Amino acid sequence: MRLPYVADPPPTSTPEEAEILARVQARRAPGGLLALDRALLHSFPVTDGWNAFIGAIRTRTSLTTIIRELIICRVAVLNGALYEWDQHSPLLTEGGLSDAALRVVRDTEAIVLEKIAEGVLSPAEGAVLRYTDAMTRNVTVPDDVFQAIREHFNDREIVEITATSAAYNTVSRFLVALDVGEKNH
């Protein structure tokens, strides 16, 4: 890491900082703080907002585990966030994604439409990967890519897919810039 990690647990100097730390520890229970937390906790206010937002993305959306983790893992691959991949790819496997589909998620050169035709990905999974690719690589989402998402997901799910992709683009950029987990430098 490019900065020293804070202690585990870090000292707090105000009741507000103690409350923020308690919320992060509760979210990570029963395990301890992650390297990501120990980087973020250099700034308690940023950590608090991060914990609330990413916590909502991870645990309060209506997305299935596979759809949520497809987005997170694809963003990790596209942005070279190896720490993020290591944290989330096991959740794809646990969620029931096939090994062949997992290889597609890791292969940024794979032609997603071909993988749908071959039955490696479902049409909904393929639409999510194409949408995530567009958001991550270009920011702008072409109409045909958006229409494919529209065919498989309702308005709430589209907002949640979009927010998940945007959120984990933030996470991956933080991880890579600071080399959290010592995976990128």
C-alpha positions as CSV (number, residue, x, y, z in Angstrom):
1,M,0.0,0.0,0.0
2,R,1.2,3.4,-0.8
3,L,0.2,4.7,2.6
4,P,0.6,2.9,5.9
5,Y,-2.5,1.0,7.0
6,V,-4.2,2.3,10.2
7,A,-4.0,0.1,13.2
8,D,-6.6,-2.7,13.6
9,P,-8.5,-1.3,15.3
10,P,-7.5,2.3,14.8
11,P,-7.6,4.8,17.7
12,T,-10.5,7.1,17.7
13,S,-10.5,10.6,19.1
14,T,-14.2,11.5,19.2
15,P,-17.4,9.7,20.0
16,E,-18.4,10.2,16.3
17,E,-15.2,8.4,15.1
18,A,-15.9,5.5,17.6
19,E,-19.5,5.2,16.2
20,I,-18.1,5.1,12.6
21,L,-15.6,2.5,13.5
22,A,-18.3,0.4,15.3
23,R,-20.5,0.5,12.1
24,V,-17.6,-0.7,9.9
25,Q,-16.7,-3.4,12.4
26,A,-20.4,-4.5,12.5
27,R,-20.5,-4.7,8.7
28,R,-17.4,-6.8,8.6
29,A,-18.4,-9.1,11.5
30,P,-17.6,-11.8,12.2
31,G,-14.3,-11.1,10.4
32,G,-12.0,-8.2,11.2
33,L,-11.3,-5.1,9.2
34,L,-10.2,-5.6,5.6
35,A,-7.1,-3.9,4.1
36,L,-9.6,-1.6,2.3
37,D,-11.1,-0.5,5.6
38,R,-7.6,0.1,7.1
39,A,-6.9,2.4,4.1
40,L,-10.2,4.2,4.3
41,L,-10.0,4.8,8.0
42,H,-7.4,7.5,7.5
43,S,-10.6,9.6,7.0
44,F,-13.4,8.7,9.3
45,P,-16.0,10.8,7.4
46,V,-15.1,9.2,4.0
47,T,-15.2,5.8,5.6
48,D,-18.7,6.4,7.1
49,G,-20.1,7.5,3.7
50,W,-18.4,4.6,1.9
51,N,-19.6,2.1,4.4
52,A,-23.2,3.2,4.1
53,F,-23.2,3.5,0.3
54,I,-21.3,0.3,-0.5
55,G,-23.1,-1.5,2.3
56,A,-26.4,-0.6,0.6
57,I,-25.1,-1.7,-2.8
58,R,-23.9,-5.1,-1.4
59,T,-26.8,-5.9,0.9
60,R,-29.9,-3.9,0.2
61,T,-30.6,-4.1,-3.6
62,S,-32.9,-6.5,-5.2
63,L,-30.2,-7.9,-7.5
64,T,-29.3,-11.6,-7.3
65,T,-25.8,-12.5,-6.1
66,I,-24.8,-13.5,-9.5
67,I,-25.9,-10.3,-11.2
68,R,-24.3,-8.1,-8.5
69,E,-21.0,-10.0,-8.4
70,L,-20.9,-10.2,-12.2
71,I,-20.8,-6.4,-12.2
72,I,-18.3,-6.1,-9.4
73,C,-15.9,-8.7,-10.9
74,R,-16.1,-7.4,-14.4
75,V,-15.3,-3.9,-13.1
76,A,-12.4,-5.4,-11.2
77,V,-11.0,-7.1,-14.3
78,L,-11.5,-4.1,-16.6
79,N,-9.7,-1.8,-14.1
80,G,-7.0,-4.2,-13.0
81,A,-8.2,-4.2,-9.4
82,L,-6.8,-7.6,-8.4
83,Y,-7.7,-7.2,-4.7
84,E,-11.3,-6.6,-5.7
85,W,-11.3,-9.7,-7.9
86,D,-9.9,-11.8,-5.1
87,Q,-12.5,-10.6,-2.7
88,H,-15.5,-11.0,-5.0
89,S,-14.9,-13.8,-7.5
90,P,-15.5,-16.6,-4.9
91,L,-18.9,-15.1,-4.4
92,L,-19.7,-15.7,-8.1
93,T,-18.7,-19.4,-7.7
94,E,-20.7,-19.7,-4.5
95,G,-23.7,-18.1,-6.3
96,G,-23.6,-20.8,-8.9
97,L,-21.9,-19.2,-11.9
98,S,-20.2,-21.9,-14.1
99,D,-16.4,-22.1,-14.5
100,A,-16.9,-21.3,-18.2
101,A,-18.9,-18.2,-17.4
102,L,-16.3,-17.1,-14.9
103,R,-13.6,-17.4,-17.5
104,V,-15.7,-15.0,-19.7
105,V,-15.9,-12.5,-16.9
106,R,-12.1,-12.5,-16.7
107,D,-11.6,-12.3,-20.5
108,T,-11.9,-8.7,-21.6
109,E,-11.5,-9.8,-25.2
110,A,-14.4,-12.3,-25.1
111,I,-17.2,-11.5,-27.4
112,V,-20.1,-11.6,-25.0
113,L,-22.8,-12.0,-27.7
114,E,-21.0,-15.2,-28.9
115,K,-20.9,-16.5,-25.3
116,I,-24.7,-16.0,-25.0
117,A,-25.2,-17.9,-28.3
118,E,-23.0,-20.7,-27.0
119,G,-25.0,-20.9,-23.8
120,V,-22.1,-20.0,-21.6
121,L,-23.9,-16.9,-20.4
122,S,-27.6,-16.3,-20.1
123,P,-29.0,-13.4,-22.1
124,A,-29.5,-11.4,-18.8
125,E,-25.9,-12.1,-17.7
126,G,-24.6,-11.1,-21.1
127,A,-26.6,-7.9,-21.1
128,V,-25.2,-7.0,-17.7
129,L,-21.6,-7.6,-18.8
130,R,-22.1,-5.5,-21.9
131,Y,-23.7,-2.7,-19.9
132,T,-20.9,-2.9,-17.3
133,D,-18.3,-2.8,-20.1
134,A,-19.8,0.3,-21.6
135,M,-20.1,2.1,-18.3
136,T,-16.5,1.3,-17.3
137,R,-14.8,1.7,-20.6
138,N,-16.7,4.6,-22.2
139,V,-19.1,6.0,-19.5
140,T,-21.7,6.4,-22.3
141,V,-24.0,3.4,-22.8
142,P,-25.0,2.8,-26.4
143,D,-28.8,2.5,-27.0
144,D,-28.6,-1.1,-28.1
145,V,-26.7,-2.1,-24.9
146,F,-29.3,-0.2,-22.8
147,Q,-32.1,-1.8,-24.7
148,A,-30.7,-5.3,-23.9
149,I,-30.7,-4.4,-20.2
150,R,-34.3,-3.1,-20.5
151,E,-35.4,-6.5,-21.9
152,H,-34.3,-8.4,-18.8
153,F,-34.6,-6.0,-15.8
154,N,-37.2,-3.6,-14.4
155,D,-36.6,0.1,-13.6
156,R,-35.5,-0.6,-10.0
157,E,-33.0,-3.3,-11.1
158,I,-31.6,-1.0,-13.8
159,V,-30.9,1.7,-11.3
160,E,-29.3,-0.9,-9.0
161,I,-27.2,-2.3,-11.8
162,T,-26.1,1.2,-12.8
163,A,-25.3,2.2,-9.2
164,T,-23.4,-1.1,-8.6
165,S,-21.2,-0.5,-11.6
166,A,-20.6,3.1,-10.7
167,A,-19.9,2.3,-7.1
168,Y,-17.4,-0.5,-7.9
169,N,-15.7,1.7,-10.5
170,T,-15.0,4.0,-7.5
171,V,-13.9,1.1,-5.3
172,S,-11.5,-0.3,-8.0
173,R,-10.0,3.1,-8.7
174,F,-9.3,3.6,-5.0
175,L,-7.8,0.2,-4.6
176,V,-5.5,0.5,-7.6
177,A,-4.4,4.1,-7.0
178,L,-3.4,3.3,-3.4
179,D,-2.3,-0.3,-4.2
180,V,-4.5,-1.7,-1.4
181,G,-3.7,-5.3,-0.7
182,E,-0.4,-4.9,-2.5
183,K,-1.7,-6.4,-5.7
184,N,-1.1,-3.7,-8.2
185,H,2.5,-2.4,-7.9
